[in-house]
Amino acid sequence: MQLYGSTLSPFVRKTQAVLLEKGLTAELKQVMPGGADPDFRALSPLGKIPAFRDGDFGISDSSAIIAYLEAKHPEPNLIPAAPAARAQVVWFEEFADSALSGCVGKVFRNRVVMPKFMGRPGNLEEADTCEAEEMPRYFAYLEGVLPASGYLVEDRLTLADLAVASPFVNFAHAGVTVDAGAYPKLAGFLERILGRPSFAGTIAAEKAMLGG
């Protein structure tokens, strides 16, 4: 199997975590969004990451890749079969992929990608506004819905946990921390999920790449 992209993307990191939680490995082919590599563009006509190949089958989009992996490698189960729980997992993944990752784009792009990789200053006002106005709403929402178990759905690890935790790595790379005093359940959740082997090695490699 091959996974195309960079784990600095929360979508690629999430997909990598699913692979590792299932005991699978995929060769990571470093590709940036919009990359011209012909194999990548054949899999991802929109030029978005991640893209994925397993033998003769290939597809792009993290949610589509994970749906394939869950169907082909159902254990351990990360997407519940029960209708209500499955719907919750779909919702939390969507929340992470749209709301959280949209905010991450404003913060991580302007504070990290633009100065470090593009060699020019980012729009710090956009990043600061996102941190001041958007993040508190999202953090408060997650603090309010996290159960006592510390897992978002079915009191066990599911895709919901992996999807929601992944964008917070980018927040951390950009200097954003979750205040454990204001959001104790969220801070504990992130420490537990991002400390799992499916994330920990990837995060360490990213920090080394960024000079952290």
Buried (B, 14 or more C-beta within 10 A) or exposed (E): BBBBBBBBBBBBBBBBBBBBBBEBEBEBBEBBEEBEBEBBBEBBEEBBBBBBBBEEEBBBBBBEBBBBBBEEBEEEBBBBEEEEBBEBBBEBBEBBBEBBBEBBBBBBBBBBBBEEEEEEEBEEEBBBEBBEEBBEEBBEEBBEEBEEEBBBBBEBBBBBBBBBBBBBBBBBBBEBEBEEEEBEBBBBBBEBBBEBEBBEEBBEEBEEEEEE
